[in-house]
């Protein structure tokens, strides 16, 4: 009777170890695959905007630090007034990462070059800052 309990607990332990290992592998794969997928999606958005957008300018009206950092670069929320040739000015709020070396180009009151899709002016994904 004692060996049956021991064998049962041994099988249970092996099953738990296998399930834990499998969960670890799934989490590791997701931690690698999700950022790669998001980077590719972001690249597609940028390519589409560059292909279909119009170059204009924007005045930065408000700047907020979200408190997030990605690769030590701040993630900020920017409110700006976008002006495109032949279109009325409009405001948009966009959250984005800005490399620390480019932060001096993104300050309240500055005019920055932008690429924007005039058919979707309220969509922050369709406005990109052209920082140099």
C-alpha positions, 0 to 999 in steps of 0.5 A: 500500500505504501508503494502505491502512494509513493508511485502515485506522488512520483507520477504527479511530480513528473506531470507537474514538472512537465507542465511547468517546463511547457509553460516556461517554454510558452512564456519564453516564446511569447516574450520573444515573438510578441515584440518582434511582431509589434516591431514588424507592425510598426515598420508597416505603419511607417512604410504606409505613412511614408508612401501615402502621407503628405509632409507638413509641420506641427507645433508642439502644444503639450508634452507629458512624460508617461513614466515609461522607458523603453531601452532607456528612452522616454515614452511621451504623450505629445499634443500638437497642431498639425498643418498640411498644405491645402488642409485646415490645421488640426490637433492630435495627441500621440504617444511615442518613444523618443530617443534621448538624443532627440528630446531637444527636438521635441519641446513645447512651442517648437515646430517640427516636420511631420508626415501625416495622412490627411484622410485620417487626421484624428488618427495618431497612428497616421502622424509621424514626426520627422526627427533628424 
